[in-house]
């Protein structure tokens, strides 16, 4: 199973935007559902977004309209566009591939740090 690799994190000010990337060495995103998750200090890991192999997108209600997931199968890349960032968005963001068909035991990337602070 191919492990995804995240990139694009960094330090941004509140209100700014950031786009994260999740890249694989093989063309797997056309075959499997991919999700973004995040974990803030002292908090449990939470689901941020998912995109199916067919391109179906889903988000938690709290982030819908502000975060957007997309993919480019030709580039083996899944993106997470984060707009109007808030300090509470600060977390390590992980990309996960659901090879088994759900996210009970996905294949995780190493994560990328996003810090939103003035």
C-alpha positions, 0 to 999 in steps of 0.5 A: 500500500502506497503511503501519501505524503503531505506538504504545504503547511506553515505559519499564517495570519488569521483570515489568510488562506493555505492549500495543502497537498497530499501526493502519492507515488502511484495513481491511487486516488482514482481508485480509493477514497482519501480523507483529510484529518487534523489533530490540535495539541491536547485534542483528539484527531478529527475529520476535516474532509473526504473525496471519493475515487469518483470525486464526491466530496464531504465535509463536517458541518463546522467546516463546510463552505470554508474548507474545500477538497479536490484532486488531480488524478493525473498528478496523483495529488489531493488538495485541501484548500483552507480559507479564512483561517482561524487560530482554532484551525492550528493543528497537524493535518494528515492525509489518509487513504482508505484502502479498505473502503472506510477510515477505521484503519487507513494509511496515514501520511506523516502530517504537516503543521498548520499554525494560524497566529497573529 
